[in-house]
């Protein structure tokens, strides 16, 4: 299922009155298309513009025109159309925290992960133009998407074991004013509501050497997942006790179409090309997502013996999430004649938060006994993640027509990542106080777990490839990469109650702090 579900989309408005819109070329086609289409495919996977059939790598390319024609909405839907690529699609709520893209089956994180950020480097790197970053960005106003299989350590600054996915955006154009405005309605199977989306793309020349381009999207899609056993909550967010706090009776409600998806997206680019040998583009990208719940389905029966239906989840609480991505990049190329020098400078910040349901996890492990069998348990995990990095890459690519070709690059990355979790058994403190008849001293509140992971990664690398053409049919390529990675991880964990900390609800255990660092060259 795609991140939005199975859609039936009806275009309401598509304005092409702005000149030049229909002249936008689709220079990249699907690599599995016909031989005629293959003649038109031009990619830059080897760091120079080449026809896809001339590149000695296993590569696929999908044009921006095909993405738009197929009404593809997210990377999960796009990558499913590329052979040899797999992605775990759990909907937009879990799409941005963990990179679940797999090429040739390689990955370091399990398919079940997605609720929280992990301390691992993905085997598949993702690039937005020349910036290595991973986020659940909308695939809007793209020139093409390139998928490279296999290790990419000698062509890309952020090397990857499994492969690389490159999202290449359309640059501002100096030839004329163009753009389009569109709007759509969508009907999602299993939902009671309609979704809608609006798109705006505008290309504005500001002179012969300066141009501006903007792409913006506003989407509001309905959910299809019903949370059928959600607690009724009081003003303090505690499950309602209709017959008193010591009575086991609870009050439930059903929330239909809980996994809503609300998105704001914008990208602005300014391009300056004062001569044929110098070209610089500044790009700013921003996206904000709000998700109402998890896209999932519970199997089996609930506590009352009722079997869960299609698109139904048995969580006792809603699981909203949000994320925000902001990135600025400055990419410049200088034609030196014998070679092209490229500089890419970028900075991004990616952060998000979510509420996860852990009540079933507590119950399956028998932990609720340590909470005096609190009759209305609602175990909540409030999680956050942050990822921000400064990246600089210099690259020199030969321009000669001779038999010897080369690519040399220098790469630097300084990345900070933060992940937190605050766990609560909501209402447990008040219940135990009522059970004992006084304010028990060994329980200070509902929180039972506190976790902080603070990491820093620094990477310096020099890489390159040399290719010599012995004939029209035989090329020999050698590549090398020298890198120095430094990482520091500071982990803080404090368990306040429960079986992992003590044999009963005793005073909070002492915090555990783990600090480690590593260096690899």
N, C-alpha and C positions, 0 to 999 in steps of 0.2 A: 504494500500500500504506500502511495506517495505521502509526502509530508502534509498534503492537504486532503488526501483521500481521492477517491475516484470522482472526477468532476465532469459535469456536463456544462460547458461554458458557452454563453451567448454574448457575442460582441454587440455592445450598444452603440459605440461611437468609434470611428477610426478616421481621423482627419489627416489627409495628405495634401492639403492646400498649400502647405509650406513647400517651396520649391526644393527639388533635389532629393526628396525623401525616397522615391522609387529608384534613384540612381545608386543607392548604397549597395556595394558589391558583396556577395557572399563568397569570400575568397577561400574559405575552408569548408570542405564538405566531409561527410562521413567517410572514413577510410575504407569501409566495406562497400562503398558505392561502386558504380560501373567504372570501366576504364576511361570512359569519356570524362566522367566527373573527376577522376584522379588527376587528369591533366591540369585541372584548375586549382588543386590543393597546394597552397603555399603555407609553410609553417616555419617557425623559428626555434624549434626544439634544439637544434644544434648550435644555437646562438648566431645563426645567419639565415637569411631568407632562402629557403630551398623548397623544391617540390617534394612532396611527402615520399614519393617513390624513389627519390635520390638519396634518402637518409638511411644509413645502414643500422637503424635501430627499430625496435618493435614499437611502433607509435600509432595511435589513433587520433583523429581530429574530428570535432563536431563544430560546424559553423554556427555563428550567432543567428543567421537566418533560419536554420533548421530548428534551433531552440525556440525561436519565436513562433514559427509555423506550427510546431508541435505543442505549443502552449505549455512548455515545461516550466515548472515553478521553482524547483529547488535542485540541489546537487544530487540528492538521492535518486530522483527521477531521471536526471541526465545520465548519471554513471551506470544505471541499470541498462542503458542502451549501448554500452561499450563492452565488447567482449573481453574476458579476462579480468574484469573488475567486479568486485562485490562490495556491498555496503549494507550495514544493518540499519534499517529504517524504522525508527520508533516514533516518528512524528517530530514536529519542530521542538517540542519541549526538551528532548534528549539529543538533539542533533548538533549542538554547538559545544558541549562540554568535553567530549572525547572524540578524537578522530578515528572513526570506525571504517575508513576506506581500506579495502584489501585488494592488492594486486598480486596475482599468482598465489593467493591464500596466505600471504605473509602479514602478520600483525603481532603486536606485543601485548595488547589488552584483550580480555575476553569479550565475547559478544554481549554478555549480560550487563556490561558496564555502560554508564551513560548518565546516571544521576549526579555524579560527582567527578571532579577533575582528578586525574591520576598523575603520579610522579613518573612519567615515562615519555620517551620520544617516539613518536609514531614512525612506523616503517615506510609510510607513504607521506611525502611532503606535499604541501599544497601552496601554490603561489597565486597571488593576485598581481598580475603583471610581473614585476621583478621583486615583490615583497613576499617572503615566506611567512605565511600565517594561516591559521585554521579558524574558521568561524562559519556559522550557518548563514552566509550572505546570500541574498537573492541573486539569481543569475539573470541580470538585466543589462541590456545594451552592451552585449559582448561581441567582440570580433570573432572569437572562436575559443574553444577549449581543447587543449592538447593533453593527451594522456601518454606518458612515457613509461614503459615497463622495464623493470630491472634496475640495478644500482645506478645512481646518477651523481656520484661523488666527484667526477672529473669535468662536469659541465655546469654544475649548479653549486652555489655557495652553501646552501643548506642541503648537504648530501642526504640521500635516502636509500635504504636497502631494497625496498620493494618497488619503488618507482616514484613518479612525480605527476601531479595534476596541475596544469597551468590554466588559469582563467585570465584571458587577455581581453581587456576592455577596448572599446572603440575610442580612438583619439579625436580631439577636435580637428575639424577640417577647414582649410582656408578657402575652398572653392565656392561656397555659397551658404546662405541661410537655409536650414532644413530642420525637420523635426516631426513629431507626431504626438497626438493625444488619443488615448483610448480608455475605454471603461468596459467592464464586464460583470455579469452576474454568474454565479455558480450554484449548482445544486449538488449536494454531497449525499451519497447513498447512506442512509442511516440517520440523517439529520432532519430536524424539523424546521430549519431556517435556511435562508439564502445567504450566500456570501457575495462580496463585491470587491472590486479592485479598480484602481485608476493608475494610469501610467502617463508620464510626460517625459519626452526627450526633445531637447532643443540644441542645435548647433549654430553658434553665432560667430561669424568672422568679425574681428575687430580691426581689420586692416589686412594688408598683404602678408604680414609676418606674425600676426597674433590672432588666436581663435579661442573661443570658450565653448564648452559643452556641458550640458546638465542632463542627468537622468534621475527621475524621482518616481517613487511608487508608494501608494497607500493601499494596504490590503486589510480586509476584515473578513475572516472566514469563520463559518460556524463550526462547532464541534460535532462529533458523531458518537462520542463515548458517553454513556450514562453511568453516573455514580449512584447506585441504587440503594445503598445502605449507609448514608452519611449521617453522622450525629447532628441533632439539633444542638446549637450552642447558645449559651447565655451571653450576657453583655461582656463578660470577661474571657470569652472564647473557650469556656469549659463545657463539656457535654452536660446537657440538661438532665436533672434528676427529678422526674415528675412526682415521685412519692418520697422524696427525701434522699439525702446523700448516702445513707447506709443501705437503702433499698436497691436491689439490683436492676430495677426497671430503668430503661433508657428510652429516649425518643429519637426516632429516625425519620429521614426524609430522602427523597430521590431527586437528584439534580440531572436534568437531561442536557445532552450536548455540552458537557462540561469542558472539553478540551478545545476551547476557542483559540484562535490565532489572530493576533492583531499586530500589524507591522507598519513601521515608517522607514523608508529607505531613501537615501539621496547620495548622489555622487557628482561632484563638480570638478572639471578639469580645465586648466588654462595652459595653452601651448604657445610657445614662442620659437620661431624658426627664422632668425635674421639672415641666414645664408644656407646654401645647400649642404654645408659641412657642419652646421651646428643646429641642434634640435633639442629643446628642453620642454618637459611637461610636468606641471605640478597638479597633483590629484588629491582631493579630500573625499573620503567615504565615511558615511555614518548610517547605522541601522539600529533601530530599537524594536525589540520583540516583547510581546506579552502573551503568555500562554495560560489558559484557564485550568488545564489539567493534563493528565497523562493519556496518551493514546495506547490503549491496551484492552485486553479482554480476559476476564477471570473465568476459569473453567471449574466445573464441579458445582457444589451446592453451598448456599449460605448457612448460617447458624440456625435458620428456621426450616431448613430442608428444601428451600426453593432453588431450583437449578438456574444458574446464570444464563442469560440469553446472549444473542449476538450484540456486540458493542457495549456490553455491560461490565462494569468493574465493581468489585466488592469492597473497596476501600471505605473506611469509616470516616474519612476526611478528604476534602479536596486537596489537590496537589498543584497549585499554581507555580509559575516560574516566569522569570524575565531575564533578558540579556541586552547588552548594549555594546556595540562595536564602533570604534572610531579609529581612522587611519589617515595619515598624511604621508605622501610620497613625492619625491623630486627625482625625476629620471632625466638624464642628459646624455646625449651622444655627440661625439666629435669625430668627424671624418678626417683622419690624418693622412689619407692617401694610401699608404701601405697597409693601414689597419684602421679599425673603428674602436675608439675608446668610449666605454659606457660607464657612467656613474649612477648608482641607485642608492638614494638615501631615504630611509623611511622610519616611521615611528607609529606604533599602534597600541591601543588599549582595548582589551576585551574582558568584560566582566559580566557576571550573572548571579542569580540566586534562585533557590527553589525550595519548596516544602515537599518532603517525601513521607509517605505512609510507612511506618515501621511496626505497627501493631501486630500484624500477622507474623512478622519475624520474631517479635518477643514471644508470642503465644506458641509458635512452633518449637522454640527452644526451651519452653517451660519457665521463662523468666518472670511471668506475672505472679508466680508464687512468692517471689521476693518482694513484691509490692502488695503483700497482704491480700492477693486476689482482688484487687480493685475492680469493681464490677463494670465500670464504663471506661476501659483503658483506651487511650488515644496517644500512641507513641508517635511523636513528631520529630523529624530530623530537618532542621533548618540549615541549609547548605549555601555557601557562596564560593565563587571562584574568581580569580583575577589573573590576567595574563597581559603583560606589557613588555615591549622590547624596542630597542633601537638597533637598526641594521644598516650597515654600509657595505656596498659591494662595488669593486672596480673590476672591469673586464676589458681585455684587449683581444679583438678578433681580426684575423688577417683578411685583407681585401684582394690580394693578388689572384691572378688566374693561373699561376704556376702550379706545379705538382705538390708543393708543400703548403699546407694550411695549418693554422694553429689557433688555439683558444687558451688564454692565460687569465687567471682571475685571483683577486684577493678578497677575503670575506671576513667581516667582523659582526658579531651579534652579542648583545648584552640583554638578557631576558630575565625578568622577575615574575614569579608565579606564586600565587597565594590561594590556599584552599582552607575552608573552615567548615566545622559542623557543630551545631548546638542541638543536643537531643533532649526532649522533654517527655515525660509521661503526664500529660495535662490533667490537672485536678487531683493528682495522687496525694499531694501534701495535705490539702483540705480533708480528703477522705481519711487518711491515717489519723489526723488530729481528732476528727469526729469519732473514729473508731476507739481511740484511747480516752477521749473525753478531755484532753488538754493539749497544749502546744508541745508536741514531742521535740526534744532538743536535737535528736540525731538526724532529723530531716530538715534541711534548710529551705527546700523549695522543690519545684517539679523537675528541675534540670538534673539529668543523670549522666551527661557526657559532654565534654568540651574538647575540641580538637582544632589545632592550627598547624598547617603545613606551609612553611615559608621557604621558598627556594630561589636561588639565583644560578643562572647558567651563562657562562661566557664561552664563546667559540671564536677561534681565529683559524683561518685556513688559507692555504695557497693551493690552487688546483690548475690543471691544464691538460690539453690534448694536442698531440701532433699527428697529422694525417699526411701520408705521402701516397700519391697516385702513381703507381708503376705503369698503369695503362688505363684505358677507358673502362676496363672491367675489374681491375684489381686495385684496391686501396688498403693500406695498412695503417691502423691507428693505434697509438700507445697513449696511455693517460696515467696521471699520477695525482695524488692528493696528500698534502701534509697538513695535519690539523692538530690543534691543541685545545682540548675541552677542559673547562674547570667548572665544577658544580658544588654548590653548598646547599645543604638541606637542614632546616631547623624545624623539628617536630615537637609540638607540645600536646600532651594528652592528659586529661584529668577526668577520672571516673568518679561520680558522686555516690552511686548506689548500684545495686544489682549484683548478679552472680559473678560478673567479671571483676568486681572490686572487693566484695566481702561476702560473708555467709548470710547476711541480712542487711537491712537498711541501717547500717552503722554510720558514724560520722564519715565525711568524705575522705577518701584515701588521698595520700600525698600525690601531687602531680608528677607525671613522668615526662621528662624532657630528653629527647634524643637529638643529637646534633652530629651530622656526618658530612664529610666533604670528600671529593675525589678529583683526580686530575689524570687526563689521558692525553698522550701525544702520539 
